[in-house]
Every structure is written in C-alpha cells, then in structure tokens.
Amino acid sequence: MEETREAEFKWIQEMQAKVKSCEDFQQLQDQLNLRDENGILKCHGHLEHAETEAWPVLLPRDHVFTALATKVLHMGVSMTLAKLCQVLDS
C-alpha cells in the first residue's frame, strides 16, 4: 500500500510540475489560493476558513490521470478498470 501511495505522490508532482511552468501559473495560484503541502499543490480557495484537513489537490484538467480519477469517483473502481482495459487493448 505504501508503494501505491508513493507512486501516486510522484505522479501528482509530475503533473503539477507542468502546471507550475505555465505562464499563467501565478494567476491560477492567486485565484485558487494554492498552497504547497509537502510537495503537492492544494487548492484552499474559498475553503480557507473551513474546518477541514482534506484540501483538494490541483489536477490539470487535460491529463489522463485526472480523467481516470474522475471516472473512479463517478463510476467506481471496477468500471474504471474495465474502461482502462478497453483503452489499452485498442
């Protein structure tokens, strides 16, 4: 389980590195109130004063990881894995 978490952490950092290099990153950082928490950008936005420790992680909208994460949340793990297998087999 630790290896999976580590891989997820590295993947998120890799995706976010591309976001950080965009020319409009400063504007995005200001709009979303982004904060670096242990190497991962998290969106504090309007939730700044909320009593939560689960700040949303910034994920680029055009990345395959984001698409997969969204599918997992909406369809569940089994359906997502089935769809992923279809994509990889084609």
Secondary structure, DSSP 8 states (H G I E B T S, - for coil): -HHHHHHHHHHHHHHHHHHHTSTTHHHHHHHHTEEEETTEEEE-GGGTTSS-S---B---TTSHHHHHHHHHHHH-HHHHHHHHHHHHH-
